[in-house]
Structures are given as C-alpha cells and as structure tokens.
C-alpha cells in the first residue's frame, strides 16, 4: 500500500513538472524601425525634409534610391547625409525616447561610404543627454554595412536620436534601416515557471525521503 502511495506521489510531481516550460523571455520593445522606403510616395528627391520620423537641420540631406541616383540598387530608398546644398545635414528623431535603468538598448543601422568621389566622410551618431555618442567613417564605394551598438542608462533619461553628416560637397555617406530596440531587463527576476520548478523539486525531494524511510521500517 505504501509503495502505491509513493507511486501516486511520483506521478503527481511529474505532472507538476510538465507544467513548467522554462522562463519566459521578456519581449523586446521596438522604439523605432525606419527604412525610409515609404517616404515621398516611394520616390527619391533632393534636399528632402518631409520625413515621417525625422527633422532635418544644420544643412540638407537627399532621399535617393529606387532608380533615383541609385548608387546601391536593391536597397529601396535611403538617405545621402550630405544633401545638395553644399552643407551636410543633421537628422533628429521627432520623438524623444524614454530610456530606463535596468534595461539594455540596441541601436542598429546601415551606413555606406561615399559612392561618387574619393573623399572619406564621417557620420556622428548621438543619443542626446550623453547616452550614446560615436563617429563612424567608411571609405569610398564601401557598401552598406550594419552597425550594432548596445547601451544602458543609470537614471531615466528622455532623449532623441540623431545622425549628422560631414562635408560641403553634396557627396556624403548613406544611411538606411535604423532600428532602436529595448531588450530584456539587465537583471531579470525569476519567472513564475522557474519558481514552480524549484517548488516541485523540493516537494519531490521531501516525498522521496519520506517514502525511502517508510520502506526501511
């Protein structure tokens, strides 16, 4: 009779463990995802300032691609950060994003080198308030290259994202596929499934020791 009870107990613990599917990962939150393909009705134009997600200041940028000054075919529309006014521009998101401590943020974007002359351009990428700041440079005719950067904040910060070209010759680096994502918490707490597994293991260990003692008596 005792062995039957132990068997029933073991089956119950097994059923409890089967409910555990592992810790559920926190879903990444996409704050910005822009490939510029729908801008201006899908057509390129020079000195474009009508972006959905961006303001242009300190100069101009060109919206090119889709057969219009399309130096890198197959990438839809993209941005030449040195527009056609002999003054490279700065693109800043119209939205300021709230960055929270305890999370990691991923910034991903594609840059290509100057596609028309031999000059080596630079692009300053910045998340305001000192959150992130880095200068990128690629040589002439370099194709689109994906850059990924991770950053965190110590205190809650509201800031915009910007890309600023350099140069005064209407020939700049190219920008495409900008994505900003909030990832899992930097220090995740135990998920309910983890606690369930721990509890089931302790119960199973206790029950096994009890059944073992009874069989020896």
N, C-alpha and C positions, 0 to 999 in steps of 0.2 A: 504493500500500500504506500509506504514511504517513497519507494522508487518511482511509483506512478505520480505522486505529487511533485517530485523533483523534475520528472519529465515534463509535466504540465507547466511548471515554473520556467523551465528552459525554453519551452515553446513561446511562452508569453514574452520573455526577454528578447527572443529572436524577432518576434513580431514588432516589438518596440523599436529595435534597432533598424528594422526595414523601413521605418518611417523617416529615418534620417537620410537626407540626400546630399549632405555636405553643406558647408556655409555658403549662403547666397551672396554673391559679389554685388557690391553697390553698382548701380547703373551709371555709367559716365553721363555727364550732362554737357551737351554741346551748346556753347555760348555763342559761337559764330561759325558759319560754314559758307564761304563765298568763293565761287569760281568765275564770277563776272559774266557768265555766258548769257544771261538774260538782260544784261544792260543794253540800253538804247535799242530795244527790239531785236537784239542779236546781231547788230551791225556795228562795225568799228567806226570811230570818228576821232579827229584830232582835238586836243585841248578839252577833253571831256570832264565835266564837273557834275553830272547828274546822277551819280552813283546812289544806289538804294541804301547802302550801309556806310558810306564814307563821305566825308567832307574833304575838299581839296584846298590847300592853302600854300602860301610861300612859293608860288610858281604853278606849273601846269603838268598834267600827265596825259598820255594818249591811250585811248581804248582801241586796241588793234587785234587782228586775228580774223578767223572766218573768211579768209581771202583778201582781207584789207591790211596791207603792209604785214602780211602773214609770214614772218620770218621763221616761225616754228609751227608748221602745219600740224593739224591733228590735236591741237590743244584748245579748241574753241576760241573764245575771246580771252585776252589777257591785257595787262597794263604795262606800257612803257613809262617808267617813272620819271623820265626826262622828256616832257612834252614838247610841243612845237612853238614855244615862245622864248627859247634860249634861256630858260630858267626852270630847273628841275623842281618838281612839286613834292608836297607832303600830303599823304593820305591818312586821315584820322577817323576812326570809327565814330559814327554819330552817337552811339550808345557808350556810356561808361559802364564797365562791368564791375560787379562786386566780388572781390577776392577774399575768401575766408580762411583764417588759420585752420590747420588740421587737414587741409586738402592739398593735393598736388595738381597743378595746372599744366596742360600740354599745349604748346603753341607749335603749329606745323604750317609750313608754307613752301611754295616753289619759287625759286629765283633762277633766272638765266642771265648769261652775260650779254654785253652789248653785241648786237647782231649786225652792225653796219660799219663800224670803223675799229681802229686798233686801240682805242683808249680803254683803260681799266676803270670801271665805275665802282661806286660803293653805295650801299643802302643801309641807312640807320634804322634799326627796328627797336621800338620802345613801347613798353607798357608804363604809363605815367606813374609819378609818385615814387620813382626809384625801384619799382617792382622788377623790371627787366630792361636791359639796355645792352645792345650789341650791334657792331657794324659788320656787314657781310660784303664780300667782294668776289667777283668771278671774272675770268679773263674773256677776251673776245671770242665770240661764237660758242661759248660754253652753253650746252643745252639746259633745259630745266632740271634743277637739282632740288630734291626735297630736303629741307632743314627741319629738325625737330628739337625743341628746347622744353625742358621741364623747370618749373619754378614754384616756390611756395611763398607765403607771407607770414609775418609774425603777428600782425594785427589786421583786422578787417580794413580793406582798402578799396576805394572806388576809383577806377582809372580807365582811360581809353587806350586803345592800341593804335600805333601809327607806323607807317613806312615812309621814309623820306629819302628821295634820290639825291644824287650829287651831279654836278655838271651844268654846262651852259651851251651845249652844242646840239640839243634836240635828239641826242642819241644816248639812251640810258639802259639800265638793267630792266629785265622783265619780271613781273610779279603775277602769280596765279595761285589758286587753290589755298586760300587762307582758312585755317581751321583752329579754333580755340576751344578746348575741352576741359571741364573739371573732372578729374579722375576720382578714384576711390579715396576715402579718408586716409591720411598718412598713418594714423594709428587706429585701425579698425577695432571695434569692440566685438566680443564673442557673439556669433549669431545664435538664434534660438536652436538651430539644428545642432550646433556644437554642444550647447548645454544639455540637450536631450541625449546625445551620445554619451556624455560624461555621466549623467544620471543613470542611464541604463547600464553602463559598465559597472558603476558602484553597486547598484542593486543586484546585478548578476554575480559579482564577486561575493557579496554577502550571502546570497542564496546558495551559491556553490559551497561555501564554507559550512553553512548550516547542514546541507544535505550530506556533506562528507562526514561531519561529526556524527550524524544520526546513523549512518551506515556502519560506523565503527563501534557503536554502542551495542 
